[in-house]
Amino acid sequence: MTKPSPLAALLLLAAMQLSLAAPASARVISTPPPTSSDECPDVAVDTNKFLSGSTIAVRAPRGPLALVVVDTDAAKERGLMCVVRIPHGRGMLFVFAPPDTEQGFWMKNTLVPLDMVFVRGDGVVSNVAVNVPATPRGTPDDKVARAGGLGRFVIELGAGDAARLGIAAGTKLAIPPLQAKE
C-alpha cells in the first residue's frame, strides 16, 4: 500500500472538516434537473469531468477550498460551462499572466449561479461578484450575465459560498505560485 501524497492527505482532511462543520441537512447536495442549453448536450459528462479534476487547496477564513486550476486559454474559455453541480468549497481558479488587470467573464452556458472572486497577484480579494445568475436555455447573447473585476486570479464558486467561507473584498488568500500557460 502506498502512502498518500501530502496534497491528497490535506484534501482528505479538508473534506472531512467541511463534512463535520456542516449540519447534516446541509451535507446532502442534490443535482439540479438537467436544464442544459443547446450547447450542453451531456451535462453529466461535463459535471463529472469537473468533479473528478485534480485540485489545489486554498485556505479561506472559514474553511478550505478545493480548486481546479484553469491556466490555459481553452480551459478558461470553457470554465464551468455545462456543469450542473458545484459542491460547497469546490470551484475553479483561473490563472492569468501578471500584472493585475481587469478580468471580464461572460456566463454563456453557465447552468448554475456563481460567486466570482477576483484576486490580485498579492492574494488580496479586490471584488466579489455574488450570485451571478445562471444562463437559462434560450437566453439571447446580449442578455447573458457578465461579471468583472481587477485581479490576476479569479475563483468561481457556487453562489453563496464566498459569504459562507468568509471571502469578501480585502480578504487575503494564500494562492500558491501559479503561471498561466498561454
N, C-alpha and C positions, 0 to 999 in steps of 0.2 A: 504494500500500500504506500502511495507517495504522499508526502507532506504537502498540504495546500500552500499555495503562494501567499505571501503577506497580503496582497491585494484581495485575493479570494477570501482570506480569513477576515479581513476588515469589512468586506461587503457582507459576509455572512453575519458578522456581529451587528452591522448597521441594520440589516433586515430584521434581526431578532429584536433590536431595540425599538424599531418602528412598530413591530408587531406587539410588543409589550406595552408601548406607550399609548397605543390607540385603544379606545374602548372596543369591546367585542363587536358592537354593531358597525363600527367604522372600518373594521378589518375586511369585511366582505365587500369586494368590488365587483359589481356586475358589469357585464359587457353590454353596452347600448345596442339597440337593434341596428341592423346594417342600413344606415342612411347614406349610402355611398352616392357619389356623383358619377356621371358617365365615365369619368377618367379614373375611377377607382373600382375596377371590376371585381377584385378579390380582396376585400378589406381584411379578411382573416389572415391571408399571407403577409400583407404589409404590417399588420399589428404584431403577428408572431415574430416577424423579422426584427422589428423594433424591440420587442420584449426580450429577445434572445441575444441582442447585441452586447458586446463587451462594454463595460462601463468603467468610469473612474469615480472615485469618491471625493466629494467636496463637502466640507462641513458648513452648515448653516447655523444660525444662532439657536434654533430649536430642534435640530436634528440633522442627520446626514442626507446627502443627495447622492444618487447613483445616476451618472450622466453618460450617455452615449456621445462620444466625441465626433463632431462633424467638422472636418477640416479640408474637404475638397469641394471644388465648385459644384460638381454633380450632386454630392451629398447635401450641400447647402440648399441647392435648388429643390431637392426632394423633401428634406426636413421631416416633419411629422404628417405629411400628406397621406391621406387614406388610412390613417391609424384611428381606431375607434376606442382604444382603452389606454389610459396612462395612469398607472398606479401612483399612489401618494409617494413622494420622494424620488420619483423617477422622471427623467426627461432627457433633453438633448443640450449639449454645449457646443455652440457654433464658434469656431475659431477663425478670426480674421487677422490679416497681416497688420503689424503696427504701422503707424501710430493709431491712437483712438480716433475714430471717425464716426460720422452719422451712419447708422445702420438702418435700412428700411426693409420691412418684411411685408409681403403680400400674401394673404392667407388662403389662396386658391386651393380647393380640395382639402382643407383642414377641417376634419369632421368632428372635432371636439373643441370646446372653448379652452383657451390657454392663458396662462400668466407668462409674460415675456420680461425677463430680467436683463437689462443692459448693463454690462460690467466693463469698467475701464481696465486698462492694462495693469494698473496697480492693485486690482482686486476690489475696488470700491464700486458699489452699485450706483449708477448715475440716474437710473429711471426704472420703474416697474410699470409695464402696461398690464393692468389687471383685467381679467375676464374678457380677453379679446375673443369676439364671437366666432363660432364655427361657421363654415360656409355651407348653407343648405343647398341641396340639389337644385340646379336651375338658376342659381344666383348669377345675374349678369356681371361681367368682369368689372364694370365701373362701380358695382355695389359691394365687391369683396372687401372684407375688413383689411386694414393696414395698420401697422404699428412701427414705431421707430424710436431711436434713442442713440445717445452717444456711447461708444464703447469699442473695445477690441474683442469682447466676448458677448454672446447672447445666450441666455439659458431659457429654454422653453419647458414649462411645467404645466400640468393640468391646472385649470382655473381653480383658484383658492389656495393652492399650495404655497405661493410666496408668502401670504399672510400667515398661514398655518406654521410655516417654518421660520417666521420672524425676519423675512427678507424685505427690505424697504430701501429707498434712496438713502445712501450714506452707510449702509451695511458693508462691512469688509469680508470678503470671501477669499479663502486661500485656494486659488486655482493653480494647479501645477504648471510648470513651464511647457507650453504647447505652441506649436508653429502651424500656420496654415500651409496647406500643400496646394499651391495654385497651379 
